[in-house]
C-alpha cells in the first residue's frame, strides 16, 4: 500500500478500536449510553420562580441561572445521575431526572428554599396561641419540626446559612439521644461571627436553628460553649448540630440542601411527569427492534443491488453505527426515543453517500476506464455532491440542537453525529476497501464496447 493508504488504514483501524473499546460490553444499553427520561423512566419537573414579575430582565436571567446552578449541585450531591437541568422561558427551570422513582423526593430536594437562620428564642409553648399574645413586631413564631412545640424568636437572625462550609450526616453515640443528626461546619467568617453571637448570649439562653421557618433545634447556651467561644473561632467551627427524628434519607436530603446553599427565591412546581421504568423498557425494545430491522433491510438491499460494492457499503454502515454510539458514549450525550428515530434515519442517509459514489464509479466503468481509475474518478467527481448533501443536513441538525429542546434536541444529536460519521465511513473507509482489496475489481457493470 502507498503512504496515504497506510494513513487511511491507521485512521480507520484507530476509529474502529476506539469505538469498540468505548462500547464494551455493548449491553445492556443503559450501562453503555445514558438513556433519557422516556427510555429509562424517571421524573420530570418544571419549577417556576416566584416574585420575578417586576424584576429587570438581566436580574431575572441571573436569578434563573443561580437556580440552575443550585439545582445541579443538589442533584449531583444527592447522587441522582444523568439529570438534565436547563432554563425554560424567563422564570422557569426544567429538571429531568432519569431513574428517579419518587417525585415527592425530587420536589423536596429541589423545592426547598434551604434558608438556614440562627435566632434567639424568647419563649416556647406547646400551643401557638399561647405565644401570640406575647409577640410584638418584628418577632416571629415558628413550629418545631415535629409540631410538638412552638417558639417565639427574635425578628432579625443572628446568623444565616451563607456562612456554612459543610453539612454532614452523623450517627449519635450518646445513648440519651440516639439517632441521626446533621453536623454543621462554618467557614472562618461564619465561625468568627458565631463567636460574636455566643458572646452576646447568656448562659441558659436558647438559640433556635431554623430551616425554612421550621425550628429543628433550640439548644441551651451552656457555660462550656461560652468558655469555648473565648478561645476564638476554631473552637466553635464544628460545634453546631441539627437534631431531629430523621430517617437516613431525610437527613441526607437536609444535608444536601444545606451544602448547596439557599435558593435566591421561592420556587413552585407547576408541571410534574413520571415515566415508569416498565414503559421506558418497552420504548427501548420497540425502538431497538425498529433500528435492527431497518439496519438488516438496508444491509440486504445494498448487497442485492450493488453486489460486491454493497459489501463495502455495509462495512461502512457498520463502522458508521459503531462510531455514532461511541460518540454518544464519549460525549456523555443522552439517547432518547426521538434519538433512536434519528439513528434509524441515519441508517438510510449513511448509505446515501456510497450510493452517489458507486453510481459515479459505474458511469466511469461504462466509459471504458480501468477499475482503479474508475474508483479514483468516482470519489473525486462525486465529492462535491456528497459534501453538499451531508453538510446541509449537519447544519440543519446544529440549528435544531441550538434552538430546540427535549425531543428535538435528542433527534438533532443522533442525526448530526450519524451524518458526520457517514461522511468519514464513505470517504475514508469505503475508499480504503475499494483501493486495497480485490473488491474494486468487481464493479457490477461492463465497459461499453468501443465503436469502430
C-alpha positions, -999 to 999 in steps of 0.1 A, spaced: 0 0 0 10 36 -6 18 60 22 -16 77 21 -33 44 21 -14 33 52 -25 66 68 -62 59 60 -58 23 72 -44 36 106 -72 61 110 -99 36 102 -84 10 124 -80 35 152 -116 46 149 -128 10 149 -108 0 180 -117 32 199 -154 27 191 -154 -10 202 -134 -1 234 -159 27 243 -189 5 238 -177 -27 255 -195 -47 270 -222 -34 245 -253 -45 266 -274 -37 284 -278 -4 266 -284 16 298 -250 7 311 -233 18 278 -251 50 269 -270 74 291 -307 69 285 -332 98 285 -363 100 307 -385 85 280 -364 53 278 -352 48 314 -382 62 332 -379 89 359 -392 122 369 -397 155 350 -404 187 369 -409 223 358 -403 248 386 -413 284 384 -395 311 404 -419 333 424 -418 371 426 -399 379 394 -427 399 377 -412 433 385 -376 422 382 -353 436 355 -346 411 326 -309 409 334 -315 403 371 -342 377 362 -318 358 340 -291 359 367 -316 345 393 -327 317 370 -291 308 362 -284 307 400 -314 283 404 -300 261 377 -266 260 394 -281 252 428 -304 225 414 -274 209 397 -254 209 429 -282 194 449 -289 167 423 -252 158 420 -246 157 457 -277 136 463 -264 110 438 -291 113 411 -271 106 378 -276 119 343 -300 147 353 -308 174 327 -314 209 342 -320 239 319 -337 273 319 -372 273 304 -385 307 295 -379 337 316 -387 324 350 -388 286 348 -364 257 351 -369 222 337 -354 193 356 -353 158 341 -340 130 364 -338 96 347 -340 67 370 -357 86 398 -388 68 412 -402 92 438 -414 126 425 -421 138 461 -384 132 470 -373 152 439 -397 180 448 -383 181 484 -348 181 471 -353 209 446 -382 229 460 -368 236 495 -356 271 498 -330 259 524 -329 293 543 -310 285 574 -312 310 603 -300 312 639 -323 333 661 -325 339 698 -355 321 715 -377 345 736 -402 319 747 -416 285 739 -450 268 743 -470 238 733 -496 259 715 -491 288 691 -520 308 707 -501 310 740 -473 329 722 -494 352 700 -503 375 729 -467 380 738 -455 386 702 -446 421 690 -432 431 657 -408 420 642 -408 389 664 -420 357 648 -434 323 658 -421 291 643 -431 254 649 -407 226 658 -401 200 630 -425 176 648 -450 203 656 -449 194 693 -437 229 703 -437 265 691 -410 291 695 -412 329 698 -379 342 683 -363 375 676 -372 391 643 -336 395 630 -314 364 625 -281 364 644 -265 342 617 -276 327 584 -266 296 563 -245 317 540 -216 311 563 -218 273 562 -189 254 547 -203 219 552 -232 198 565 -227 160 571 -250 133 584 -237 117 616 -250 90 639 -252 99 676 -232 78 700 -250 93 730 -274 67 744 -296 96 758 -303 110 723 -298 82 697 -304 86 660 -291 108 632 -280 144 633 -266 170 609 -231 182 618 -225 218 606 -192 233 598 -188 271 595 -162 288 573 -138 311 590 -160 342 586 -190 323 599 -172 309 628 -159 343 638 -195 357 636 -208 327 656 -182 336 683 -196 371 684 -232 357 687 -222 335 716 -206 363 734 -239 383 733 -259 355 747 -262 345 783 -258 310 799 -292 292 796 -304 314 767 -317 293 738 -306 296 702 -331 283 676 -317 267 645 -344 274 618 -346 259 584 -373 272 561 -393 286 590 -392 253 610 -372 250 642 -351 219 642 -331 225 673 -332 251 701 -302 242 723 -294 259 756 -262 280 757 -240 263 782 -212 276 802 -188 253 784 -197 267 749 -194 302 762 -160 294 775 -150 277 742 -161 309 724 -134 328 743 -108 306 726 -116 320 692 -133 309 660 -116 275 657 -131 263 690 -167 267 676 -162 260 639 -175 224 642 -196 226 673 -231 231 659 -256 203 651 -291 200 639 -311 172 656 -344 157 649 -362 124 643 -347 119 609 -347 89 586 -314 85 568 -330 98 535 -344 128 553 -311 136 569 -292 131 537 -316 154 518 -313 180 545 -275 180 545 -275 183 507 -298 214 505 -277 230 533 -244 224 515 -257 237 481 -270 269 497 -303 287 498 -324 294 467 -324 330 456 -362 329 456 -390 306 464 -400 281 436 -432 263 428 -436 230 410 -460 238 381 -455 207 360 -448 171 371 -444 140 350 -434 105 360 -424 78 335 -423 43 348 -393 20 341 -417 -5 325 -429 19 299 -393 30 293 -382 -6 288 -410 -11 263 -399 20 244 -363 7 243 -374 -27 230 -396 -13 203 -371 14 193 -342 -11 191 -363 -36 172 -371 -9 146 -335 0 144 -323 -36 139 -350 -43 113 -341 -12 92 -304 -20 96 -308 -55 83 -330 -44 54 -306 -18 42 -277 -43 45 -295 -68 24 -307 -43 -2 -271 -29 -8 -258 -64 -14 -287 -73 -38 -283 -42 -58 -246 -34 -58 -232 -70 -53 -196 -67 -41 -198 -29 -38 -227 -35 -15 -204 -53 9 -182 -22 11 -213 0 18 -224 -25 45 -189 -25 61 -190 14 61 -225 13 76 -215 -9 104 -185 13 112 -207 43 110 -231 30 136 -203 20 159 -188 55 157 -222 71 164 -229 50 195 -193 55 207 -196 93 202 -228 93 223 -208 75 250 -177 97 247 -196 130 248 -219 118 276 -249 125 253 -283 112 263 -302 88 240 -339 95 238 -367 79 218 -365 107 192 -328 100 192 -335 64 181 -356 79 153 -326 99 143 -305 68 142 -330 50 120 -330 80 96 -292 79 98 -291 43 85 -308 54 53 -287 85 49 -254 67 57 -255 47 25 -266 77 5 -231 89 1 -220 54 -10 -248 53 -35 -237 85 -51 -201 74 -52 -210 39 -66 -232 53 -93 -204 76 -104 -179 47 -104 -203 27 -126 -205 56 -150 -168 57 -153 -166 20 -158 -192 22 -186 -169 48 -203 -142 21 -205 -118 32 -177 -99 6 -157 -113 -3 -122 -86 17 -104 -92 48 -125 -130 44 -120 -126 44 -83 -103 75 -82 -126 93 -106 -158 82 -89 -147 96 -55 -132 128 -70 -163 137 -91 -189 127 -65 -172 146 -36 -190 180 -42 -224 164 -43 -217 142 -13 -204 172 8 -233 194 -2 -259 169 7 -244 160 40 -231 193 52 -265 209 47 -280 182 68 -254 187 95 -262 225 95 -299 217 99 -290 193 129 -270 221 145 -299 245 142 -323 220 157 -299 213 185 -293 250 192 -329 262 191 -348 230 201 -351 213 234 -361 179 247 -372 155 219 -360 178 191 -326 181 207 -322 143 211 -332 139 174 -307 165 163 -278 149 183 -281 115 167 -288 129 132 -258 152 133 -234 125 147 -248 100 122 -243 122 91 -208 132 102 -198 96 108 -213 86 74 -190 111 57 -160 95 73 -171 60 66 -179 67 30 -150 89 20 -122 72 41 -132 36 50 -151 27 17 -123 41 -4 -97 22 16 -116 -11 10 -121 -5 -27 -85 5 -34 -67 -21 -12 -88 -52 -17 -100 -72 -47 -135 -58 -44 -126 -28 -65 -121 -52 -95 -157 -64 -92 -176 -33 -103 -211 -47 -114 -211 -32 -149 -191 -39 -180 -174 -13 -202 -194 -3 -232 -179 -17 -265 -159 10 -284 -175 20 -317 -154 14 -348 
